[in-house]
Amino acid sequence: MITLSDTAAGWARTLPEADLPAYLYDLAALRDHAATVRAALPEQVQLYYAAKANPEPRLLSALAGSVDGFEVSSGGELAHVAGAVPSHPLAFGGPGKTAAELRAALDHGVHRIHVESVGELRALGALTAQAAQPVDVLLRVNLPLDSRTLADSALAMGGRPTPFGLDPHDAAGLLAELAGGRYPGLRWRGVHAHLTSGLEAPELATIAAAVVRWATETADRHDVALTEVNIGGGMNVDYTAPERRFDWAAYGAALDDLVQATPELRLRIEPGRSLTAYCGWYATDVLDVKSSHGGEFAIVRGGTHHLRTPATKGHSQPCAVVPVDGWDQPWARPRAATTAVTVAGQLCTPKDQLAHNVSSDVLRAGDRIVFGLAGAYAWNISHHDFLMHPPPTFHFADDTGVSR
């Protein structure tokens, strides 16, 4: 279970039934959290937001005052984010960039392009051969990780065979080509290495130190200046303990040790989930309560076609029950007989389950359930059109109140 913020609790109780299901994004809470993260980081560490976590324009605008830029991973994200927060620096990453997307990045003047493969560097080199000014690139490298780190991570993008980034041997070869002047339209700035997600501050700090060490040693071997290392995101968001947050103060202190040891080097991080997850809430109402083979189920309006996170991660989404008095139907109000209820949605699949073992003194048809940690990888990754149920409504809480 999760404790609702005052803003979320008030909104959930007063929301008209016609608006359900609904998302609430608490922009004031988001700005406060982002400012806290920024304050925990050394000045030499740039903070970029990975827009893939939640590209809602009003969230991007709320973050703009605390972040140094935004990371995008497609031509669509590039156009969207550039329109939502114009004039903010953008970094373009992700595997499988098309020639059209690379041209769009060049036309927009993207701040950094993260090169993912030998072929991508060749394509980018051809597009920039006649460029008036060189384009800045980082080589994304798939560096090794120890087995313990791989086991602890929620999602590994590196440390083993994956489609992300360059093999270290290939990366060293491309660095030699860049240093040798093979691509006059490109300027190597450093290394990008987002290797894994779902780790705590000590583990991520250890990875950051290893990435900086590899980048420094490789640059020294080729006698080129290393100016930047992007160590990605991956900060853990604990859905089993929703009140607990990543230790940004400890992580910032560890990064400060790194930049003090290499003062000529600029570090960059690209968190996504750990910035916006806490500002989002998804509210719905209970349509029915039923038992089946000894288990109890609350069927809610909406489901994983709106909030995909629990199905994607295989967890129980933290939630709170908001009792609603009154029942205007002529039959008895369905209610749970136990305190271990599975919350399921309206889809014709057994995978449409949002939460398990939901404990409440009473859970009845007509009550409301509010899910927390719904500000990242939730609505934007959900399969909205499956069964063609209506979309949720969207609401935004700011210092002036809640608005549509």
Stockholm file with secondary structure:
# STOCKHOLM 1.0

chainA/1-404         MITLSDTAAGWARTLPEADLPAYLYDLAALRDHAATVRAALPEQVQLYYAAKANPEPRLLSALAGSVDGFEVSSGGELAHVAGAVPSHPLAFGGPGKTAAELRAALDHGVHRIHVESVGELRALGALTAQAAQPVDVLLRVNLPLDSRTLADSALAMGGRPTPFGLDPHDAAGLLAELAGGRYPGLRWRGVHAHLTSGLEAPELATIAAAVVRWATETADRHDVALTEVNIGGGMNVDYTAPERRFDWAAYGAALDDLVQATPELRLRIEPGRSLTAYCGWYATDVLDVKSSHGGEFAIVRGGTHHLRTPATKGHSQPCAVVPVDGWDQPWARPRAATTAVTVAGQLCTPKDQLAHNVSSDVLRAGDRIVFGLAGAYAWNISHHDFLMHPPPTFHFADDTGVSR
#=GR chainA/1-404 SS CCCCCHHHHHHHHHCCGGGCSEEEEEHHHHHHHHHHHHHHSCTTEEEEEEGGGCCCHHHHHHHTTTCSEEEECSHHHHHHHHHHSTTSCEEECCSCCCHHHHHHHHHHTCSEEEECSHHHHHHHHHHTTTCSSCEEEEEEBCCBCCHHHHHHCSEESSBSSCSSSBCHHHHHHHHHHHHTTSCTTEEEEEEECCCEESBCHHHHHHHHHHHHHHHHHHHHHTTCCCCEEECCCCBCCCTTSTTCCCCHHHHHHHHHHHHHHSTTCEEEECCSHHHHGGGEEEEEEEEEEEEETTEEEEEESSCTTTCCHHHHHTSCCCEEEECCCCCCSSSCCCBCSSSCEEEECSSSSTTCEEEEEECCSCCBTTCEEEECSCSSSSGGGSCTTGGGCCCCEEEEEETTEEEC
#=GC SS_cons         CCCCCHHHHHHHHHCCGGGCSEEEEEHHHHHHHHHHHHHHSCTTEEEEEEGGGCCCHHHHHHHTTTCSEEEECSHHHHHHHHHHSTTSCEEECCSCCCHHHHHHHHHHTCSEEEECSHHHHHHHHHHTTTCSSCEEEEEEBCCBCCHHHHHHCSEESSBSSCSSSBCHHHHHHHHHHHHTTSCTTEEEEEEECCCEESBCHHHHHHHHHHHHHHHHHHHHHTTCCCCEEECCCCBCCCTTSTTCCCCHHHHHHHHHHHHHHSTTCEEEECCSHHHHGGGEEEEEEEEEEEEETTEEEEEESSCTTTCCHHHHHTSCCCEEEECCCCCCSSSCCCBCSSSCEEEECSSSSTTCEEEEEECCSCCBTTCEEEECSCSSSSGGGSCTTGGGCCCCEEEEEETTEEEC
//
